[in-house]
């Protein structure tokens, strides 16, 4: 069982070389235990509580580039990031005949493998740095910022004429921005490296000369949540410049010629003009470390993790810790220091090394003479592997101390801090060996560590060149690691890690496809055959993003074909519009049934196409034409006329002529226009519209006569409807004239009766209403008469109409509705409906009504 476990561990964490897992290892494998036990041989104590180790990670793969760090300017990105180099223009250098005289900016992995070479023809470089997304930032003397991704694709940002006119004195970068000092000693900040950079000038610190040194406090560490700048003046003062103004921070440390803020943003390390290194809090309240070094400032000064400083002079590297204690390392060549959150990366001409503090758990396992349980557990497994009885004795000793679980945890934790897969495997096997002596130990964390170690071992490979430590990986996160691999075009490894860790690989696949379509040497058909089968069944794939990349690289036909696989029309249509493919965009919008998308295409097509092409587009797409017609009816009759003409809808244009005719102020002009419109309808064989228009003319003529007849009553008829005209005539008491109009326009008797009831009731002419009701039998019954009386508050008048209703139940309902309970009971008695009388009696609210109804029942 234990042998099977060790095989599983080896498979899970991965190995660069095969390791024999037999119980009787060869001599070199057995002797490896001595090497592991002597891991601490190259450790060096910096303080009583802190030990540091320097270990080699890579042999640099500069190849035939023949990189010499003395001849180049180099800069490295944190979290095991890339290294950028360029020729040092300040030095006179010998250039071999086979090497180009044109300067180049080269980007390498941490292992020295070339990622991209950029021939430099942009002008003089003033400063450069890295963004948090591994973009190379190059600031030119002209205040132009060039942003390069790892594949050399360029974005240009101009920081403003004000900075360009003043000239750049110095510039420093932080992961999401930069700070510039101009030659007039003004400070400018820029946040973000997107298309629209935010450049802001800070308060004038009123410096008499250039700063002796300065450094940045990142926004995440400042109290204001904006970038702040520590400025050491030539007179030895210290200013804090921020968005709120300038603050003086007095101290007696002297003038700092180099400064650096710790990764936690709380501690400052400064090298003074007198040759001393001072470390302390930002408020200078106490000294954490003071070390007298050389009068000459170091070439490089940076933090090694959170609690030590590294200084480099040619030939000498010093690591200085609390209390001024130090460790010295000799280097014959020039080096590059890259500060990390848990150490410092050292790049030499031939090696990539890491200087870091030894974790406590690692000390507990590997320190010579250690009597801690993790060391005993590690030794117990060593003896077990070599079939020595000492293993059982050590395990009994650990179990008696009740610290076996802690020892297992420590071995697991120690494994994550090791770069060697062999050491990782030995530590994990030791932990697995100890687990066998525990009644219960959760396997989840153990399996998770094995998985992550396998991932870290894969990305640390020299071909990938990401020497991430466990702390860096934990701070970076697995998703950011996938993004970094993707930016390096390590798509296969990124997708495998996504599958292994159950992460979403959609963006990796999209990035891979975008990279494919950018290859101009590959034909469209070949790209489709490569990309589509792999992506078409992957949920969440943005085909629009891939098609957009193809279009930007002048592959319009390929972009159009790729868009056919996009199922989201809201994403598909805008890109087709951008590609000037309005015809296809309109077809896709119509298929989606989304009217907003159709309108979006039509509006853009109207702007970009000629009238002939635009109306040709509409002619074959009636759905779009109908929507545009509705839109233009509310906004633009001119365009609507053109649409109707182009689509052969001449009759619809006559409708617009009618609207224009009705818009005339003068009634005679309205009549004249409508007559012309009626003729047009007739010529177009639209008989219904013709008759309707002629009726409107006839009504206008009658309304003119009525206005002349009732001029003294100041009543207006023109432009009112037929129903309103009849209503006003009846209200004026001319029922006979209203009847003539009814007959002329063939108004139904039911509609006429409703109009008459409303007219008499609104006027309060109850006599006239009574006379009208008795002239003939009402075609709508008498309930409307009663309801209109009740609505106008004349309940007494309503009673006579209720009495003329034919349905007894309706009569009773109407009477009780106006609080006439006795009358309702009498009407029910007349109909001999005794049950209804009883119901009325039960519902009557007043006692006297109840007694009256009871008497009817008893009588």
C-alpha positions, -999 to +999 in steps of 0.1 A: +000+000+000+028+024+009+046+016-024+014+025-043+011+058-025+047+068-034+040+060-070+009+082-069+028+111-053+055+109-080+029+110-107+010+139-092+038+163-085+056+154-118+093+149-123+119+163-146+139+130-144+127+095-137+132+083-102+135+046-093+107+038-068+119+002-059+124-007-022+161-014-028+173+019-044+206+021-062+235+036-043+232+070-058+196+072-047+204+060-012+233+085-010+208+112-020+195+111+016+228+126+027+224+153+002+189+161+014+200+160+050+228+185+041+204+209+024+212+233+051+249+233+043+246+264+021+222+283+044+235+314+060+220+330+092+212+366+089+197+370+124+191+346+152+156+340+138+162+343+101+183+321+078+187+327+041+195+305+012+206+312-023+197+285-049+202+282-086+170+279-106+181+280-142+211+280-164+204+309-186+193+300-222+205+332-238+218+309-266+237+326-294+225+360-282+257+363-261+241+385-234+265+404-212+247+423-185+275+449-185+267+458-220+229+460-217+203+477-197+179+451-182+147+451-162+127+422-148+090+418-140+080+403-106+063+370-099+089+351-120+081+375-149+100+382-181+132+401-186+137+429-211+171+440-224+184+467-247+219+479-256+234+504-231+236+535-253+257+553-227+287+529-233+309+525-263+306+489-272+322+466-297+296+453-322+305+421-341+301+424-379+275+397-380+253+416-355+229+443-366+238+479-358+202+486-352+193+485-315+168+459-304+146+455-274+145+418-264+121+401-241+132+368-224+118+344-199+134+341-165+153+311-180+168+333-207+146+319-236+139+346-262+102+355-264+103+385-287+128+408-304+117+443-314+139+463-337+140+497-321+134+527-344+111+547-321+135+572-307+154+577-275+142+557-245+141+576-212+126+550-188+110+517-189+092+492-166+066+465-164+028+466-157+010+441-135-002+423-167+034+419-180+032+447-205+066+463-213+062+501-208+087+523-226+087+560-221+103+581-247+119+616-243+089+630-263+064+621-234+051+592-255+045+559-237+048+527-258+030+497-243+041+463-257+026+428-249+049+398-248+044+392-285+056+427-295+022+442-303+023+480-297-001+505-282+009+542-282-002+567-255+007+604-255+010+618-220+004+654-230+020+685-245+026+700-210+049+672-200+066+671-235+073+709-233+088+708-198+109+677-206+112+645-185+138+645-157+129+611-142+102+585-142+092+555-120+066+528-125+043+509-103+021+480-114-008+501-126+007+535-132+037+558-134+050+590-119+070+615-140+092+644-127+097+671-153+128+693-157+108+721-140+104+697-109+067+692-113+052+657-106+026+640-128+009+608-122-007+585-147-031+557-137-039+528-160-024+519-194-056+517-214-067+537-244-075+568-224-048+573-197-056+595-167-027+620-164-028+644-134-004+670-122+002+670-085+006+700-062+039+719-068+064+707-040+084+739-047+118+722-050+148+744-055+166+716-075+162+681-086+153+656-058+183+637-043+161+606-046+124+597-046+102+566-045+065+557-048+040+545-022+014+526-042-023+535-038-031+503-021-007+512+008-015+549+011-041+564+035-056+584+007-058+554-017-040+575-042-003+572-052+020+591-028+056+601-034+084+603-009+109+630-019+144+634-004+155+669-010+191+681-016+191+697+019+182+664+036+145+671+041+117+646+033+085+656+016+054+634+011+036+645-020+000+633-026-033+642-041-041+663-010-009+684-010+026+683+004+036+672+039+070+677+055+083+647+073+112+658+095+141+634+104+178+635+112+190+607+089+205+630+063+201+630+025+189+598+009+204+591-025+185+558-030+152+548-015+128+518-017+095+511+000+089+475+013+064+451-003+041+458+026+042+495+020+051+503+057+089+504+058+114+525+040+150+516+031+172+545+022+209+548+014+223+581+027+249+604+011+273+595+040+273+558+029+248+543+055+218+521+049+189+531+071+157+511+075+127+521+094+090+530+093+077+557+069+072+582+098+109+578+109+098+571+145+125+544+151+155+527+135+150+491+125+184+487+109+214+510+104+244+497+085+275+516+076+285+505+041+305+522+013+305+559+006+297+551-029+259+544-034+251+509-046+242+503-082+210+485-072+190+485-040+159+465-035+139+445-009+144+408-004+110+398+008+096+417+037+125+419+062+158+423+044+175+446+019+198+436-009+225+460-022+247+455-051+281+470-060+302+456-088+316+423-075+296+424-042+261+416-031+250+424+005+218+412+022+212+433+052+187+424+079+174+439+112+201+454+134+224+459+105+234+422+103+244+411+068+254+383+044+279+389+016+280+372-018+306+377-045+298+381-082+324+386-109+298+398-135+272+424-135+238+412-122+201+421-124+181+421-092+143+416-093+125+421-060+098+395-051+073+394-023+093+366-006+129+371-019+149+385-047+156+370-082+193+374-092+200+372-130+236+368-140+251+361-174+248+324-168+224+318-140+190+327-126+192+324-088+168+331-059+178+345-026+152+339+000+145+334+037+144+297+046+108+289+058+105+277+094+091+243+084+120+237+061+145+246+089+126+221+111+131+193+086+166+200+072+186+217+100+215+195+110+210+182+145+173+193+147+153+173+172+119+185+159+092+160+151+092+168+113+129+160+112+123+127+131+095+118+106+117+125+077+145+104+092+120+076+100+110+074+064+147+074+054+153+044+076+121+027+065+133+030+029+166+015+038+149-013+059+165-001+092+147-008+125+155+027+136+124+038+117+101+022+142+120+037+171+116+072+157+079+067+150+073+056+186+092+087+198+070+110+177+038+093+187+047+096+224+051+133+219+016+135+204+030+156+176+027+132+147-001+152+130+020+184+133+050+165+118+029+153+089+016+189+083+051+203+085+065+178+059+036+187+035+041+224+040+079+221+036+074+203+002+057+234-013+088+255-007+111+233-026+120+236-063+134+201-067+108+174-075+130+148-058+130+167-026+093+174-029+086+137-034+107+127-004+089+151+018+055+140+006+064+104+010+075+111+045+042+128+052+023+098+036+044+074+058+034+094+089-003+094+079-003+056+081+002+058+119-027+082+124-062+070+130-076+098+107-060+124+085-080+144+059-067+137+024-081+168+007-053+191+016-026+165+008-041+159-026-045+196-032-008+202-025+002+174-048-019+189-076-005+224-071+031+211-070+026+194-103+014+226-118+043+246-103+068+220-116+053+223-150+055+261-152+090+261-137+104+241-166+131+260-183+111+260-216+083+279-198+106+299-175+082+308-147+101+302-114+072+308-091+076+301-054+047+288-034+041+323-018+042+339-052+017+314-066-006+319-037-005+357-041-009+355-078-037+329-079-043+301-104-064+322-127-036+348-131-012+320-137-033+308-166-034+343-180+004+345-178+008+312-196-017+324-222+002+356-228+033+335-235+013+315-261+017+284-239-019+275-247-016+237-245-001+238-210-027+264-199-056+242-211-042+211-195-038+230-162-073+243-165-086+207-170-064+195-141-076+222-117-112+223-130-108+259-142-126+276-170-105+274-201-127+295-224-104+325-225-074+303-232-091+288-262-103+321-275-067+336-271-053+305-290-078+310-318-070+347-320-033+339-322-041+315-351-060+340-372-032+365-369-009+342-388-010+356-422+010+328-438-018+303-429-048+302-453-083+309-442-095+274-449-068+258-429-075+281-399-112+272-400-104+235-401-081+239-371-102+263-350-138+254-355-137+216-346-120+224-313-142+253-303-177+248-317-188+225-288-171+246-261-197+266-242-191+303-237-167+308-266-168+343-279-166+339-317-170+377-320-137+382-302-120+358-326-136+373-357-127+408-345-090+397-343-093+383-379-108+416-391-082+437-375-055+417-394-072+423-428-090+390-429-125+401-435-137+370-453-124+348-425-140+371-399-174+368-416-172+330-417-162+328-380-192+350-371-215+324-385-207+303-354-217+331-330-252+323-315-256+357-298-270+381-323-265+410-299-227+403-301-227+394-337-245+423-353-224+452-340-192+436-353-208+431-387-217+468-387-181+477-378-170+455-407-193+474-431-213+443-437-247+459-432-266+435-455-254+405-435-259+423-402-295+432-412-302+395-421-288+384-387-308+410-368-340+400-386-334+363-378-330+372-341-363+390-340-348+418-319-362+451-331-335+471-314-308+453-334-327+459-366-330+496-359-293+497-350-284+482-384-308+505-403-295+537-386-259+528-394-268+517-429-286+550-435-254+569-425-230+548-445-249+539-477-261+560-506-299+564-510-299+540-539-281+513-520-300+519-488-334+516-504-322+486-524-313+470-490-348+475-478-366+463-509-357+426-503-363+428-465-399+437-458-396+432-421-369+458-418-388+481-442-420+479-421-401+487-389-384+517-405-418+528-418-431+528-382-401+547-370-403+574-398-440+579-392-430+594-359-398+612-369-392+619-406-419+620-433-394+629-459-375+596-455-409+578-453-419+592-487-386+579-502-391+545-486-427+542-499-416+553-534-387+529-535-409+500-524-437+509-548-461+520-520-475+551-538-508+547-520-490+552-486-476+585-498-512+596-505-518+589-468-489+613-460-506+639-484-538+636-464-518+643-432-503+673-448-537+685-460-552+682-425-522+701-411-534+733-429-547+761-407-573+773-431-603+750-434-609+759-471-574+748-478-580+716-459-611+709-480-593+717-512-564+694-503-586+665-493-605+667-525-572+664-544-562+635-522-595+617-529-589+620-566-554+605-560-570+576-541-594+570-570-566+570-595-548+545-574-580+524-571-581+527-533-619+531-532-623+528-494-598+555-488-613+577-515-648+574-499-635+580-464-617+612-476-648+624-494-669+618-462-643+639-443-648+667-469-686+664-466-683+666-428-661+697-430-686+715-452-715+706-428-693+719-399-687+752-417-725+756-422-731+748-385-705+773-373-722+800-395-756+790-381-745+790-345-720+818-347-737+837-318-734+807-295-696+807-301-696+769-308-668+754-329-675+724-351-646+722-376-619+696-371-641+677-346-652+641-351-686+631-365-698+619-330-687+653-315-706+672-342-738+653-336-733+657-298-730+695-301-760+698-324-782+679-300-768+699-270-779+730-289-814+716-291-816+709-328-824+672-328-838+673-363-806+686-377-787+659-358-810+633-375-802+647-409-764+644-402-771+608-389-788+599-421-762+616-442-733+596-427-753+564-420-748+565-382-765+535-365-795+542-343-777+526-313-747+549-316-770+579-322-790+570-290-758+568-269-747+602-282-781+618-275-783+604-240-748+619-232-757+653-248-790+657-229-775+645-196-744+667-198-767+697-205-791+687-177-820+688-201-841+661-184-873+671-202-855+668-235-842+634-225-877+623-215-891+635-248-863+617-268-869+585-249-906+585-258-903+592-295-895+557-303-885+524-286-849+526-274-826+503-294-803+500-264-829+496-237-835+520-209-808+510-185-783+535-201-809+563-195-811+554-159-774+550-154-768+584-170-793+600-146-776+583-116-742+594-129-754+630-130-770+627-095-807+627-105-819+595-089-855+606-090-854+610-128-837+576-130-867+558-114-890+563-145-864+547-167-859+519-143-896+512-144-895+509-182-868+482-180-880+447-188-858+426-165-871+426-129-838+416-114-821+445-132-848+468-119-843+457-083-805+460-087-807+495-100-832+506-073-812+492-044-781+508-060-797+542-054-809+533-019-846+529-029-853+497-009-891+501-006-895+508-043-874+478-051-895+456-028-927+469-044-914+461-079-905+426-068-940+422-053-955+433-086-935+405-103-946+381-075-910+372-068-912+365-031-877+352-028-864+384-042-885+404-017-870+384+012-834+391-002-842+428-004-855+428+032-823+411+044-801+436+027-820+468+036-799+488+060-826+508+078-851+494+103-881+512+089-874+498+054-870+463+069-904+467+087-921+479+055-908+450+035-919+426+063-954+440+062-955+433+025-946+398+031-971+393+059-999+410+039 
